[in-house]
Amino acid sequence: MKSANIKAIIALEPGVGFVFPEGEVPPPMESSSPFGPLKGVAVSRSDFEKLTHIPILMIFGDHIPENPSPHGGEDNWRVRLKEARLMAETINRHGGDAKVLHLPDIGVYGNTHFLFEDKNNEEIADIIDQWIVKKGLGG
């Protein structure tokens, strides 16, 4: 949002900074994470609209529970995945192009929080490269 020179965003398991336009921030998400509840960040509508002009891809690995977990580390990523999906939905509702890719949904398993260091990092790189080409950003 702070630079007009950004052509796209590719975020590997983003954990902070999920932004929403003022008046559309979801309620805090409770979690057993040691970081406490996850809270979306309100930004001005004009700043948020900047995100609707670039493609955004947020990628998450597996071992993320769907339901609350007493294990803080797992629950930390549960709420972050959920918040990422809410942010993408909000961007798309405002005319943008945001996608959250949970790798198990496409049959890719075995990933930790460090997707770029995992044994299948070339497969992850290929997924990212295909998205870049599909968006007309390179080849």
FIMI-198068 format. One record per residue (C-alpha): x, y, z; residue number from 1. Coordinates in Angstrom, 3 decimals. Layout:
BEGIN
<rec px="X" py="Y" pz="Z" num="NUM"/>
...
***
This chain:
BEGIN
<rec px="0.000" py="0.000" pz="0.000" num="1"/>
<rec px="2.972" py="2.304" pz="0.537" num="2"/>
<rec px="4.476" py="1.922" pz="-2.932" num="3"/>
<rec px="3.015" py="2.198" pz="-6.409" num="4"/>
<rec px="5.894" py="0.041" pz="-7.699" num="5"/>
<rec px="4.562" py="-3.276" pz="-6.371" num="6"/>
<rec px="3.317" py="-5.527" pz="-9.191" num="7"/>
<rec px="2.080" py="-8.433" pz="-7.034" num="8"/>
<rec px="2.316" py="-9.949" pz="-3.571" num="9"/>
<rec px="3.306" py="-13.546" pz="-2.910" num="10"/>
<rec px="3.250" py="-14.296" pz="0.806" num="11"/>
<rec px="4.463" py="-17.601" pz="2.214" num="12"/>
<rec px="2.489" py="-18.262" pz="5.386" num="13"/>
<rec px="1.934" py="-14.641" pz="6.296" num="14"/>
<rec px="1.440" py="-14.243" pz="9.997" num="15"/>
<rec px="0.775" py="-10.579" pz="10.653" num="16"/>
<rec px="-0.617" py="-7.503" pz="9.017" num="17"/>
<rec px="-3.938" py="-8.744" pz="7.681" num="18"/>
<rec px="-5.585" py="-5.499" pz="6.653" num="19"/>
<rec px="-9.196" py="-4.542" pz="6.117" num="20"/>
<rec px="-10.919" py="-1.303" pz="5.208" num="21"/>
<rec px="-12.148" py="0.755" pz="8.119" num="22"/>
<rec px="-15.544" py="-0.537" pz="9.171" num="23"/>
<rec px="-14.907" py="-4.058" pz="7.817" num="24"/>
<rec px="-12.388" py="-5.439" pz="10.310" num="25"/>
<rec px="-13.577" py="-8.833" pz="11.571" num="26"/>
<rec px="-13.782" py="-9.407" pz="15.321" num="27"/>
<rec px="-10.569" py="-10.655" pz="16.981" num="28"/>
<rec px="-10.049" py="-14.401" pz="16.642" num="29"/>
<rec px="-9.419" py="-16.152" pz="19.922" num="30"/>
<rec px="-6.552" py="-18.596" pz="19.948" num="31"/>
<rec px="-4.550" py="-20.698" pz="22.378" num="32"/>
<rec px="-1.474" py="-19.213" pz="20.727" num="33"/>
<rec px="0.953" py="-17.519" pz="23.104" num="34"/>
<rec px="0.490" py="-14.428" pz="20.913" num="35"/>
<rec px="-3.133" py="-14.128" pz="22.022" num="36"/>
<rec px="-6.083" py="-13.207" pz="19.811" num="37"/>
<rec px="-5.448" py="-12.306" pz="16.179" num="38"/>
<rec px="-6.713" py="-8.855" pz="15.302" num="39"/>
<rec px="-7.138" py="-7.506" pz="11.796" num="40"/>
<rec px="-5.719" py="-4.074" pz="11.081" num="41"/>
<rec px="-7.968" py="-1.241" pz="9.904" num="42"/>
<rec px="-6.654" py="0.911" pz="7.073" num="43"/>
<rec px="-8.293" py="3.689" pz="5.130" num="44"/>
<rec px="-10.509" py="2.666" pz="2.238" num="45"/>
<rec px="-8.188" py="4.440" pz="-0.186" num="46"/>
<rec px="-5.182" py="2.475" pz="1.085" num="47"/>
<rec px="-7.122" py="-0.784" pz="1.022" num="48"/>
<rec px="-8.270" py="-0.143" pz="-2.547" num="49"/>
<rec px="-4.601" py="-0.173" pz="-3.614" num="50"/>
<rec px="-4.576" py="-3.894" pz="-2.823" num="51"/>
<rec px="-7.357" py="-4.451" pz="-5.338" num="52"/>
<rec px="-5.098" py="-3.366" pz="-8.219" num="53"/>
<rec px="-2.453" py="-6.087" pz="-7.823" num="54"/>
<rec px="-2.729" py="-9.867" pz="-7.723" num="55"/>
<rec px="-2.077" py="-11.405" pz="-4.301" num="56"/>
<rec px="-1.245" py="-15.022" pz="-3.483" num="57"/>
<rec px="-0.949" py="-16.260" pz="0.106" num="58"/>
<rec px="0.349" py="-19.828" pz="0.478" num="59"/>
<rec px="0.010" py="-22.026" pz="3.566" num="60"/>
<rec px="1.475" py="-25.475" pz="4.226" num="61"/>
<rec px="-0.229" py="-28.305" pz="6.020" num="62"/>
<rec px="-0.614" py="-29.474" pz="9.609" num="63"/>
<rec px="-2.932" py="-26.528" pz="10.262" num="64"/>
<rec px="-5.996" py="-27.618" pz="12.248" num="65"/>
<rec px="-9.488" py="-26.619" pz="11.145" num="66"/>
<rec px="-10.802" py="-26.466" pz="14.704" num="67"/>
<rec px="-9.377" py="-24.787" pz="17.810" num="68"/>
<rec px="-6.391" py="-26.614" pz="19.220" num="69"/>
<rec px="-4.964" py="-26.531" pz="22.754" num="70"/>
<rec px="-1.522" py="-26.519" pz="21.127" num="71"/>
<rec px="-0.604" py="-22.856" pz="20.743" num="72"/>
<rec px="1.653" py="-23.293" pz="17.718" num="73"/>
<rec px="-1.001" py="-25.133" pz="15.730" num="74"/>
<rec px="-3.749" py="-22.774" pz="16.792" num="75"/>
<rec px="-1.601" py="-19.797" pz="15.845" num="76"/>
<rec px="-1.629" py="-20.942" pz="12.210" num="77"/>
<rec px="-5.302" py="-21.940" pz="12.301" num="78"/>
<rec px="-6.363" py="-18.363" pz="13.003" num="79"/>
<rec px="-3.838" py="-16.911" pz="10.560" num="80"/>
<rec px="-5.108" py="-19.083" pz="7.724" num="81"/>
<rec px="-8.662" py="-18.094" pz="8.598" num="82"/>
<rec px="-7.753" py="-14.377" pz="8.725" num="83"/>
<rec px="-5.909" py="-14.635" pz="5.395" num="84"/>
<rec px="-9.043" py="-16.112" pz="3.825" num="85"/>
<rec px="-11.160" py="-13.287" pz="5.247" num="86"/>
<rec px="-8.733" py="-10.692" pz="3.900" num="87"/>
<rec px="-8.713" py="-12.330" pz="0.447" num="88"/>
<rec px="-12.532" py="-12.445" pz="0.438" num="89"/>
<rec px="-12.638" py="-8.764" pz="1.329" num="90"/>
<rec px="-10.141" py="-7.815" pz="-1.380" num="91"/>
<rec px="-12.095" py="-9.827" pz="-3.948" num="92"/>
<rec px="-15.399" py="-8.329" pz="-2.828" num="93"/>
<rec px="-13.870" py="-4.924" pz="-3.564" num="94"/>
<rec px="-12.912" py="-6.025" pz="-7.090" num="95"/>
<rec px="-9.421" py="-7.368" pz="-6.408" num="96"/>
<rec px="-7.628" py="-10.605" pz="-7.206" num="97"/>
<rec px="-6.487" py="-12.323" pz="-4.009" num="98"/>
<rec px="-6.117" py="-16.036" pz="-3.427" num="99"/>
<rec px="-5.256" py="-18.160" pz="-0.416" num="100"/>
<rec px="-3.693" py="-21.456" pz="-1.405" num="101"/>
<rec px="-3.700" py="-24.114" pz="1.307" num="102"/>
<rec px="-1.325" py="-26.659" pz="-0.204" num="103"/>
<rec px="-3.207" py="-29.784" pz="1.002" num="104"/>
<rec px="-6.190" py="-28.544" pz="-1.057" num="105"/>
<rec px="-4.139" py="-29.214" pz="-4.208" num="106"/>
<rec px="-2.588" py="-32.450" pz="-2.934" num="107"/>
<rec px="0.724" py="-31.010" pz="-1.741" num="108"/>
<rec px="1.704" py="-32.317" pz="1.697" num="109"/>
<rec px="4.644" py="-32.304" pz="4.048" num="110"/>
<rec px="5.206" py="-28.585" pz="4.365" num="111"/>
<rec px="6.206" py="-26.710" pz="7.463" num="112"/>
<rec px="6.015" py="-22.961" pz="8.046" num="113"/>
<rec px="9.246" py="-22.624" pz="6.041" num="114"/>
<rec px="7.964" py="-23.640" pz="2.603" num="115"/>
<rec px="11.119" py="-22.429" pz="0.874" num="116"/>
<rec px="13.283" py="-24.756" pz="2.994" num="117"/>
<rec px="11.184" py="-27.909" pz="2.760" num="118"/>
<rec px="12.263" py="-30.934" pz="0.737" num="119"/>
<rec px="9.641" py="-30.140" pz="-1.907" num="120"/>
<rec px="10.708" py="-26.511" pz="-2.271" num="121"/>
<rec px="11.154" py="-26.900" pz="-6.027" num="122"/>
<rec px="7.506" py="-27.991" pz="-6.284" num="123"/>
<rec px="6.500" py="-24.902" pz="-4.282" num="124"/>
<rec px="8.672" py="-22.735" pz="-6.552" num="125"/>
<rec px="6.952" py="-24.253" pz="-9.611" num="126"/>
<rec px="3.519" py="-23.433" pz="-8.151" num="127"/>
<rec px="4.624" py="-19.848" pz="-7.571" num="128"/>
<rec px="6.177" py="-19.589" pz="-11.036" num="129"/>
<rec px="2.994" py="-20.889" pz="-12.678" num="130"/>
<rec px="0.968" py="-18.265" pz="-10.795" num="131"/>
<rec px="3.382" py="-15.521" pz="-11.900" num="132"/>
<rec px="3.064" py="-16.586" pz="-15.527" num="133"/>
<rec px="-0.729" py="-16.938" pz="-15.271" num="134"/>
<rec px="-0.924" py="-13.346" pz="-13.977" num="135"/>
<rec px="1.235" py="-12.124" pz="-16.872" num="136"/>
<rec px="4.034" py="-11.027" pz="-14.589" num="137"/>
<rec px="6.907" py="-12.990" pz="-16.094" num="138"/>
<rec px="7.839" py="-16.271" pz="-17.628" num="139"/>
***
